Amino acid sequence: MERTYNIKGLKCQGCADNVTKRFSALKKVDHVKVDLAKNEVTIWGNPSKWSLKRALKGSNYELGAEV
């Protein structure tokens, strides 16, 4: 399953790498792609939105609405 979400707080490639690392660590995530220009993250797999938000807890990033 593929889902794309808006994500707030992305400023540079380091931010994108950090978000990718956090989401990739989740069990039900197969692949992550961050688009800095659109402030979006696409996730392949079947994680819950709750687990995605939890993965960003304590960071400067915020998961927004599904695109």
VENVENRA-V933190 format. One record per residue. N is the residue number from 0. RES is the residue in three letters. PHI is phi in radians with two decimals (none if undefined). NEAR is the number of other ideal C-beta (glycine too) atoms within 10 Angstrom. Layout:
{{N:RES:PHI:NEAR} {N:RES:PHI:NEAR}}
//
This chain:
{{0:MET:none:9} {1:GLU:-2.02:10} {2:ARG:-2.36:15} {3:THR:-2.10:14} {4:TYR:-2.22:17} {5:ASN:-1.24:15} {6:ILE:-2.46:23} {7:LYS:-1.74:11} {8:GLY:1.80:14} {9:LEU:-1.34:22} {10:LYS:-2.22:11} {11:CYS:-2.69:9} {12:GLN:-1.13:10} {13:GLY:-1.08:9} {14:CYS:-1.10:17} {15:ALA:-1.07:19} {16:ASP:-1.12:11} {17:ASN:-1.12:18} {18:VAL:-1.12:22} {19:THR:-1.04:17} {20:LYS:-1.10:11} {21:ARG:-1.11:19} {22:PHE:-1.29:23} {23:SER:-1.13:14} {24:ALA:-1.29:10} {25:LEU:-1.31:17} {26:LYS:-1.08:8} {27:LYS:-1.65:12} {28:VAL:-1.83:19} {29:ASP:-1.65:13} {30:HIS:-2.75:12} {31:VAL:-2.33:19} {32:LYS:-2.35:14} {33:VAL:-1.83:20} {34:ASP:-1.92:13} {35:LEU:-1.09:13} {36:ALA:-1.10:6} {37:LYS:-1.75:13} {38:ASN:0.95:15} {39:GLU:-2.28:16} {40:VAL:-2.23:25} {41:THR:-1.90:15} {42:ILE:-2.17:23} {43:TRP:-1.81:13} {44:GLY:2.38:16} {45:ASN:-2.42:11} {46:PRO:-1.39:19} {47:SER:-1.37:10} {48:LYS:-1.09:12} {49:TRP:-1.05:9} {50:SER:-1.18:13} {51:LEU:-1.17:21} {52:LYS:-1.10:13} {53:ARG:-1.13:14} {54:ALA:-1.12:20} {55:LEU:-1.63:19} {56:LYS:-1.01:8} {57:GLY:1.46:8} {58:SER:-1.89:12} {59:ASN:-1.63:11} {60:TYR:-1.92:21} {61:GLU:-2.36:11} {62:LEU:-1.34:20} {63:GLY:-1.79:13} {64:ALA:-1.30:7} {65:GLU:-1.25:9} {66:VAL:-1.56:11}}
//
